[in-house]
Amino acid sequence: MRNRELEETIFRKVRFSIGGIATIFFTGTLYYHFVEKLSLLDAMFFTAITISTVGYGVPKELSIHGKLFTMLLIFAGLSFVLYGISSITALLVEGEFNRALRERRKERRIGKMDAHVIVVGIGNIGSQVVNQLLRYGEEVVGIDKELSEENLSERVRVTSTGKFILVNGDATKEDVLIKAGIKRARALITTLPDDSQNVFVTLTAKNLNPNIFVISNITNLNNLTKLIYAGVDQPIATAEIAGLRIVETLRGKKAKESLIDVLNIRNKTFKVETVKIENTVLVGKRIEELRLKEKYGIFIVAVLKGEELLLGPSKDYKIEKTDILVIFGEESGVERFRKDLL
């Protein structure tokens, strides 16, 4: 039961109990005042002590009908009071009990995991990391201080091929990492926006599991050495990489191509691009005829045919006008290919 629903149910039960007791009090006061001829103050007082079962004695002039009414009043008052108390207690205990059960089930599921991946911080970067890991069927434990189970689906797409468990807490604390199964995990990815927090997470993780592979986001490149000294195995400057991709896309963008990735290997820049070939000389040609490797040093690694992806097309494949080619090659060769054939 969600917290808000629990609160609404509690308030509804409380209002019902208070309303019932008020009705009984009002009814009892009217009866003792008008039927038993007590003064208004005495009628209110006797009704109050009757409902509360305090019992200061019975008025001498109380009739037989009055005594019967008083017994009914006691039973009715007690019923509403006990109903309110028991309902609220049951709801509170049930809520805590359900939460305890969920936590226990979560601990058992994590206890069965081995060689899983822990992702710290399920924000913009962390949620994308989790979603990609789940795509590959990885078992993932996420740690986040603020994310709740209720809004988890807004950030994480849990698939049938992967398992994801959320642990709420501060990943710089040992007990939280132990709860996430740090001693059995094969890797930890920390994506917190504060480099100092990533350092603390890494130090704590390495202390609990010296062999764990740690990947960390870097906000400020000046902190690179600190992260490495803390034990980060693979620091990644996500902002710098994003900036590079944006600029490369801007500089290399053409009407018939879309940049997928840029690789820098041994001072050479390689690109992976998608190329639309409609209304070009490539239509109707077999891949072997184009001699792309000999002329430009590039390769057609895949062909997009509508919703279908054809990986590693054969040399006899005949290119159709609706095809989108996925090419890979050195930047200079890709530029010459565009200039000559597109």
Buried (B, 14 or more C-beta within 10 A) or exposed (E): EEEEEBEEBBEEBEEBBEEBBEEBBEBBBEBBBEEBEBEEEBBBBBBBEBBEEEEEEEBEEBEEEBEEBBEEBBEBBEBBBEBBEEBBEEBEEEBEEEEEEEEEEBEEBBEEBEEBBBBBBBBEBBBBBBBEBBEEEBBBBBBBEEBEEEEBEEBBEBEEEBBBBBBBBBBBBEEBBBBBBBEBBBBBBBBBEEBBBBBBBBBBBBEBBEEBBBBBBBBEEEBBEBBBEBBBBEBBBBBEEEEEBEEBEEEBEBEBBBBBEBEEEEEEBBBBBBBBBEEBEBBEBEBEEBEBEEEBBBBBBBBBEEEEEBEEBEEEBEBEEEBBBBBBBBBBBBBBBBEEBB
